[in-house]
Amino acid sequence: MSEGWNIVCENLTVRYGAGENRATALMDFNGSFIPGKITVVFGPSGSGKTTLLKAVGTLLQPTEGRVNYNGKDPYKMLRKELLDLRREIGISFQHPLFVSQLTLWENIELVLNSSGKLDERHRELAYSLAEQLGIKKLLSKKPSEVSGGELKRASIVMSLSKDPSVVILDEPTAYLDEESSKKILEVLEGLREKGKTIVVSTHDPELIRVADVTYRLRYGRVVEARGDSGI
Ligand SMILES: Nc1ncnc2c1ncn2[C@@H]1O[C@H](COP(=O)(O)OP(=O)(O)OP(=O)(O)O)[C@@H](O)[C@H]1O
């Protein structure tokens, strides 16, 4: 499957902690993420961007409200159905997770394998993404042997090489120089052309500029929504 999914959030609320420590990170988020559009979530640090991306990415069950993938709530799916859906979601978070004993390439293969996509087509896709993002020569290195920015780009290759229908990237251009950020934008524009559903959080004005739809968050609430997010 390569086309994107329609993701619709209804009154999505996420609270962390319990008792006196209970805090609302996301409040009543209503919005959608649609195929062939780059949807950007931005706002100050702590405004709930990562929380929203995790909830949309099926990694954090909302306290209230719903996420719908083509009309179905992943948090109510049977395990097998949820695992199949997760194979079609490529996520890269701010602090990338790698197995430290493995090379970058082995880490990429690990992700492909766990998605049932360890084949030539996906290996080639990984190589071409690595080339596009300027890290192909580093694939034989271990995570500790490359810079933070290089690791960030490797993590984006890792999440995209399985050719997911839904792409969720948390601050993909953070800590990157202008040239690397531009390459990430080009990758995102290519994914948009392919009709993927693209969800990105950022502080980067350039990324906000190329977005089709934007949600600005403040204290866990949407304070401004722009673009056509209708389905
Ligand atoms: N696991 C957690 N337990 C308790 N509180 C949390 C947890 N994760 C996040 N928070 C809190 O929830 C709020 C939203 O955090 P979140 O990481 O979603 O913000 P953000 O907009 O992504 O911030 P940044 O731009 O700094 O990455 C913050 O107040 C944060 O301290």
The ligand as an SDF file (V2000), in Angstrom:
LIG
                    3D

 31 33  0  0  0  0  0  0  0  0999 V2000
    5.5140   11.5000   29.7130 N   0  0  0  0  0  0  0  0  0  0  0  0
    5.1320   12.6700   30.2080 C   0  0  0  0  0  0  0  0  0  0  0  0
    4.7250   12.7630   31.5000 N   0  0  0  0  0  0  0  0  0  0  0  0
    4.2950   13.9320   32.0140 C   0  0  0  0  0  0  0  0  0  0  0  0
    4.2330   15.0860   31.3150 N   0  0  0  0  0  0  0  0  0  0  0  0
    4.6360   15.0510   30.0210 C   0  0  0  0  0  0  0  0  0  0  0  0
    5.1080   13.8570   29.4180 C   0  0  0  0  0  0  0  0  0  0  0  0
    5.4240   14.1340   28.1300 N   0  0  0  0  0  0  0  0  0  0  0  0
    5.1740   15.4370   27.9620 C   0  0  0  0  0  0  0  0  0  0  0  0
    4.7050   15.9960   29.0800 N   0  0  0  0  0  0  0  0  0  0  0  0
    4.2780   17.3920   29.2510 C   0  0  0  0  0  0  0  0  0  0  0  0
    3.2120   17.6350   28.3320 O   0  0  0  0  0  0  0  0  0  0  0  0
    3.3290   18.9330   27.7630 C   0  0  0  0  0  0  0  0  0  0  0  0
    3.4120   18.8150   26.2410 C   0  0  0  0  0  0  0  0  0  0  0  0
    4.6240   18.1540   25.9120 O   0  0  0  0  0  0  0  0  0  0  0  0
    5.0490   17.8600   24.4110 P   0  0  0  0  0  0  0  0  0  0  0  0
    6.3100   17.0670   24.4450 O   0  0  0  0  0  0  0  0  0  0  0  0
    3.8940   17.2790   23.7000 O   0  0  0  0  0  0  0  0  0  0  0  0
    5.3200   19.3450   23.8680 O   0  0  0  0  0  0  0  0  0  0  0  0
    6.0240   19.8480   22.5400 P   0  0  0  0  0  0  0  0  0  0  0  0
    5.1600   20.9430   21.9820 O   0  0  0  0  0  0  0  0  0  0  0  0
    6.3200   18.7040   21.6450 O   0  0  0  0  0  0  0  0  0  0  0  0
    7.3740   20.4760   23.0730 O   0  0  0  0  0  0  0  0  0  0  0  0
    8.8300   20.6630   22.3640 P   0  0  0  0  0  0  0  0  0  0  0  0
    8.6630   21.6780   21.2610 O   0  0  0  0  0  0  0  0  0  0  0  0
    9.6910   21.1700   23.4770 O   0  0  0  0  0  0  0  0  0  0  0  0
    9.2430   19.3060   21.8650 O   0  0  0  0  0  0  0  0  0  0  0  0
    4.5500   19.5770   28.3790 C   0  0  0  0  0  0  0  0  0  0  0  0
    4.1140   20.3900   29.4400 O   0  0  0  0  0  0  0  0  0  0  0  0
    5.3580   18.3990   28.9020 C   0  0  0  0  0  0  0  0  0  0  0  0
    6.1120   18.7710   30.0310 O   0  0  0  0  0  0  0  0  0  0  0  0
  1  2  1  0
  2  3  1  0
  2  7  2  0
  3  4  2  0
  4  5  1  0
  5  6  2  0
  6  7  1  0
  6 10  1  0
  7  8  1  0
  8  9  2  0
  9 10  1  0
 10 11  1  0
 11 12  1  0
 11 30  1  0
 12 13  1  0
 13 14  1  0
 13 28  1  0
 14 15  1  0
 15 16  1  0
 16 17  2  0
 16 18  1  0
 16 19  1  0
 19 20  1  0
 20 21  2  0
 20 22  1  0
 20 23  1  0
 23 24  1  0
 24 25  2  0
 24 26  1  0
 24 27  1  0
 28 29  1  0
 28 30  1  0
 30 31  1  0
M  END
$$$$
